[in-house]
Amino acid sequence: MSFKGNQPSRELPSLGQWLSHPIGNFLLWRSQQVPPSFSAEQPWRWFLPFLVVAPMLAIAGVVHKTSMIFPEGAALSFGVFVLCIPGWTVSRWRLIVVLPIAALMGMGLSVLDLPLSLAMVLGVTGVLILLHILGSLLAPSLSAALIPILFHIHSWFYPSTVLGVSIAVTVIGALASRSTPKAPRSAIPNERFAQTFKFFIIAVIWILVATALHLPAATLAPPLFVSTYDVAKGTTSFPLEVGRALLFFALGFIGVAVVSLMHSDAFAGLVTFTIGLAYMAIARRYHPPILAVALLALIVGHVVDWKFGLCLMVGSLSLYAINGAVEFATLRVFRISSFSSPLTVTAEE
């Protein structure tokens, strides 16, 4: 879920220049944000996620069942339709199968009524094993499993919705695709295992810390783990991570405000989703979990208050900080082991 491109060599304007010419300098900054794929520059694709999100919210509003809202469906549809993420689009049968299995796994752990920390650790472990067995890179499956655990969802409407969203995304994605999806270049197995294990350590540490300190549930919001799964690959920078955390805060605050002001939760969710989508279109900063956070306020019920956005920011920054600490410790261990290992000198005759 990482997207990189060749950045132009032009320097960014200083703070004084920003203040004197804000519009011109914003356009200059935007021109340096290289889109991750050509599909992101095809305007008609930006409307496709509404074909999944709008019906889902409408049905949930009609039957008054928040368990029929799958926030990560918004991120999944954006990643497949607009960004065409190779690891998500390469296998259509995995796109249909992986997320519903993860949702059933999470609902099963929720029904068992285990301690929250144990249930979430088991959920993360189960999803990572599932992804490894099926050879999938569908990070949204983490959210599919953790949502029912964190928010105590026991209704069969939830896995049914996840299945419906998966099928809809697969069918629409297939119709919108002009060619058969190509498999991404597979990473070296040892490197992929190291990245997965690194994410597992990060997730377990934060789950144990947050539950031990009795932090609000929003600090463990499932989309934050999907975001960290991307960060754990080591392809982001500190300013980008801070920017994402601030955006989580902003959308969390906006989501609570819109839900409080509007009588229709479905319409409120659609408004917040549109705001998140518009931000990515204007700023060219593409990160699918942003859209999942935009819908999260609709399902968390009594957990929602005006500190919701702050909790999202704290949770994301904590996960990113743990990632940095684990990465630093790994590098230190590697350097120590390399210095302590004997040198082998090969002489040529």
C-alpha positions in Angstrom: 0.0 0.0 0.0 3.0 2.2 -0.4 3.2 4.5 -3.4 6.4 6.3 -4.5 7.4 8.3 -7.5 10.2 10.4 -8.7 9.9 13.8 -7.1 10.9 17.0 -8.9 14.1 18.6 -7.7 12.5 22.0 -7.2 12.7 23.3 -3.6 9.6 23.9 -1.5 8.9 27.5 -0.6 9.7 28.8 2.8 7.0 29.7 5.4 7.1 33.4 4.5 6.6 32.5 0.8 3.7 30.3 1.8 2.0 33.1 3.7 2.6 35.7 0.9 1.4 33.5 -2.0 -0.7 30.6 -0.5 -2.6 29.5 -3.6 0.4 29.6 -6.0 2.6 27.8 -3.5 0.0 25.2 -2.8 -0.3 24.5 -6.5 3.5 24.2 -6.7 3.5 21.8 -3.8 0.7 19.8 -5.4 2.6 19.5 -8.6 5.4 17.7 -6.8 3.0 15.0 -5.4 3.4 12.3 -8.0 0.3 10.1 -8.4 0.9 6.4 -7.6 -0.7 5.2 -10.8 -2.2 6.5 -14.0 -5.7 5.4 -12.7 -5.5 8.0 -10.0 -5.5 10.6 -12.8 -8.6 9.2 -14.5 -11.4 11.4 -13.1 -14.2 8.9 -13.7 -12.6 6.4 -11.4 -13.0 8.7 -8.4 -16.8 8.2 -8.5 -16.6 4.4 -8.4 -16.2 4.1 -4.6 -19.6 5.8 -4.2 -21.1 2.7 -5.9 -20.0 0.7 -2.9 -20.2 3.2 0.0 -23.6 4.8 -0.8 -25.7 1.6 -1.0 -24.0 0.2 2.1 -24.8 3.3 4.1 -28.3 3.5 2.7 -29.2 -0.1 3.6 -27.7 0.3 7.1 -29.8 3.5 7.5 -33.0 1.8 6.3 -32.7 -1.2 8.6 -31.1 0.8 11.4 -28.2 -1.6 11.8 -24.7 -0.2 12.3 -23.4 -3.7 12.0 -24.1 -3.4 8.3 -21.4 -0.7 8.0 -18.0 -1.9 7.1 -15.7 1.2 7.2 -12.8 -0.5 5.5 -15.0 -1.1 2.5 -14.5 2.6 1.6 -10.7 2.1 1.8 -10.9 -1.2 -0.2 -13.0 0.3 -3.0 -10.6 3.3 -3.3 -7.5 1.1 -3.3 -9.0 -1.1 -6.0 -10.8 1.3 -8.2 -8.6 4.4 -8.1 -5.2 3.3 -7.0 -5.3 -0.1 -8.5 -3.0 -1.4 -5.8 -1.3 -4.6 -7.2 -1.5 -6.6 -4.0 -5.2 -6.0 -3.8 -6.3 -6.4 -7.4 -4.1 -9.2 -8.6 -6.4 -12.1 -7.4 -10.1 -11.6 -7.6 -10.9 -14.8 -5.7 -8.7 -13.7 -2.8 -10.5 -10.3 -2.9 -13.8 -12.2 -2.3 -12.6 -14.8 0.2 -10.0 -13.2 2.5 -12.0 -10.4 4.1 -15.1 -12.4 4.9 -13.0 -15.1 6.5 -11.2 -12.4 8.6 -14.6 -10.9 9.6 -15.9 -14.4 10.7 -12.7 -14.9 12.6 -13.1 -11.5 14.4 -16.8 -12.1 15.2 -15.9 -15.5 16.6 -13.4 -14.0 19.0 -15.9 -11.3 19.9 -18.5 -13.9 20.8 -16.0 -15.8 23.1 -15.9 -12.7 25.3 -12.1 -12.9 25.9 -10.1 -10.1 27.4 -9.8 -7.3 24.9 -6.0 -7.5 24.7 -6.0 -11.3 24.2 -8.8 -11.1 21.6 -7.1 -8.4 19.6 -3.7 -10.1 19.6 -5.3 -13.4 18.5 -7.2 -11.4 15.8 -4.0 -9.9 14.4 -2.2 -13.2 14.6 -5.0 -15.1 12.8 -5.2 -12.5 10.0 -1.4 -12.5 9.4 -1.4 -16.3 9.3 -4.4 -16.2 6.9 -2.6 -13.7 4.6 0.5 -15.9 4.7 -1.3 -19.1 3.9 -3.3 -17.6 1.0 -0.4 -15.5 -0.3 -2.4 -12.3 0.0 -1.5 -8.7 0.7 -5.0 -7.5 1.6 -4.2 -5.3 4.6 -7.9 -4.3 5.1 -8.5 -7.8 6.3 -6.9 -6.6 9.6 -9.7 -4.1 10.0 -12.3 -6.7 9.1 -11.2 -8.9 12.0 -10.6 -6.2 14.6 -13.8 -4.2 14.2 -16.1 -6.8 15.7 -13.6 -7.5 18.5 -13.1 -3.8 19.5 -16.8 -2.8 19.2 -18.4 -6.0 20.3 -20.3 -6.8 17.1 -22.0 -10.2 17.3 -24.5 -9.8 14.5 -24.4 -11.9 11.4 -25.2 -8.7 9.4 -21.5 -7.8 9.8 -19.8 -10.7 8.0 -22.6 -10.6 5.4 -21.9 -7.0 4.7 -18.2 -7.7 4.4 -18.9 -10.5 1.9 -21.3 -8.2 0.0 -18.7 -5.4 -0.2 -16.0 -7.8 -1.3 -18.2 -9.1 -4.1 -19.2 -5.6 -5.2 -15.6 -4.4 -5.2 -14.5 -7.4 -7.2 -17.3 -7.2 -9.8 -17.0 -3.4 -10.3 -13.2 -3.6 -10.3 -13.4 -6.3 -13.0 -15.8 -4.3 -15.2 -13.6 -1.2 -14.8 -10.4 -2.9 -15.6 -9.4 -2.9 -19.2 -6.9 -5.7 -18.8 -6.3 -8.7 -16.6 -4.5 -7.6 -13.4 -0.8 -8.4 -13.4 0.9 -10.0 -10.4 3.2 -7.6 -8.5 6.8 -8.5 -8.2 7.0 -10.7 -5.2 9.3 -9.7 -2.4 12.0 -12.0 -1.2 10.3 -14.5 1.2 12.7 -13.7 4.1 12.1 -9.9 3.7 8.3 -10.4 3.6 8.4 -12.5 6.7 10.6 -9.9 8.5 8.1 -7.1 7.6 5.1 -9.2 8.8 6.9 -10.1 12.0 7.9 -6.5 12.6 4.3 -5.4 12.2 3.2 -8.1 14.6 5.6 -6.9 17.3 4.4 -3.3 16.8 0.7 -4.3 17.0 1.1 -6.4 20.1 3.1 -3.8 21.9 0.5 -1.1 21.3 -2.5 -3.4 22.1 -0.9 -4.3 25.5 0.1 -0.7 26.3 -3.3 0.7 25.4 -5.3 -1.9 27.3 -3.1 -1.7 30.3 -3.5 2.0 30.5 -7.3 1.7 29.8 -7.1 4.1 26.9 -10.2 4.8 24.9 -11.1 2.3 22.3 -10.5 4.8 19.5 -6.8 4.6 20.2 -7.0 1.0 18.9 -9.1 1.9 15.9 -8.6 -0.9 13.3 -7.8 1.4 10.3 -4.8 2.6 12.3 -3.4 -0.9 12.2 -4.0 -1.0 8.4 -2.0 2.2 8.2 0.8 0.9 10.3 1.0 -2.2 8.2 2.0 0.1 5.4 4.4 2.1 7.6 6.1 -1.1 8.8 7.4 -1.6 5.2 9.8 1.3 5.8 8.6 3.3 2.8 7.3 6.4 4.7 9.0 9.4 6.3 8.4 11.1 9.6 6.7 14.2 8.1 4.3 11.9 6.1 3.5 10.0 9.2 2.7 13.1 11.2 0.6 14.4 8.3 -1.4 11.2 8.3 -2.0 11.4 12.1 -3.2 15.0 11.8 -5.5 13.9 9.0 -6.9 11.1 11.2 -7.5 13.7 13.9 -9.3 16.1 11.5 -11.5 13.5 9.9 -12.4 12.0 13.3 -13.4 15.5 14.5 -15.3 16.2 11.3 -17.0 12.8 11.5 -18.3 13.4 15.1 -19.4 16.9 14.2 -21.3 15.8 11.1 -23.0 12.9 12.9 -24.0 15.3 15.7 -25.5 17.9 13.3 -27.3 15.6 10.9 -30.4 13.5 11.6 -29.3 10.9 9.1 -26.2 8.8 10.0 -26.1 7.5 6.4 -25.9 11.0 4.9 -23.5 12.1 7.6 -21.2 9.2 6.7 -21.4 10.0 3.0 -20.5 13.6 3.7 -17.5 12.7 5.7 -16.4 10.1 3.2 -16.7 12.7 0.4 -14.5 15.2 2.4 -11.8 12.5 2.8 -12.0 11.7 -0.9 -11.9 15.3 -1.9 -8.8 15.9 0.2 -6.9 13.1 -1.5 -7.9 14.3 -4.9 -6.8 17.9 -4.2 -3.7 17.2 -2.2 -2.6 14.1 -4.1 -1.9 12.4 -0.8 -3.3 8.9 -1.2 -3.8 6.7 1.8 -6.9 4.4 1.8 -7.3 4.1 5.6 -8.3 7.8 5.7 -11.6 6.8 4.1 -12.2 4.1 6.7 -11.7 6.6 9.5 -14.2 8.8 7.8 -16.9 6.2 8.4 -15.7 4.9 11.8 -17.8 7.3 13.8 -21.0 5.6 12.5 -20.3 2.3 14.2 -18.6 3.1 17.5 -21.7 4.3 19.2 -21.2 5.5 22.8 -17.5 5.6 22.2 -17.9 8.7 20.0 -17.3 12.1 21.7 -15.4 15.2 20.8 -12.1 13.5 21.9 -12.6 10.9 19.1 -10.2 12.6 16.7 -7.6 13.2 19.3 -7.7 9.5 20.3 -7.2 8.6 16.6 -4.2 10.9 16.4 -2.7 9.5 19.7 -3.2 5.9 18.5 -1.6 6.5 15.1 1.4 8.4 16.4 2.0 5.8 19.1 1.9 3.0 16.5 4.3 5.0 14.2 6.6 5.7 17.2 6.7 2.0 18.1 7.6 1.3 14.5 10.4 3.7 14.7 11.7 2.2 17.9 11.6 -1.3 16.6 13.3 -0.2 13.4 16.0 1.5 15.4 16.5 -1.5 17.7 16.7 -3.8 14.7 19.4 -1.6 13.1 21.4 -1.5 16.4 21.3 -5.3 16.7 22.3 -5.7 13.1 25.3 -3.3 13.5 26.4 -5.0 16.7 26.2 -8.4 15.2 28.1 -7.3 12.1 30.9 -5.7 14.2 31.2 -8.8 16.4 31.3 -11.3 13.5 34.8 -12.4 12.4 36.0 -11.0 9.1 36.7 -13.4 6.4 39.6 -12.5 4.0 39.8 -14.2 0.7 43.2 -14.0 -1.0 43.5 -14.3 -4.8 46.4 -16.2 -6.1 
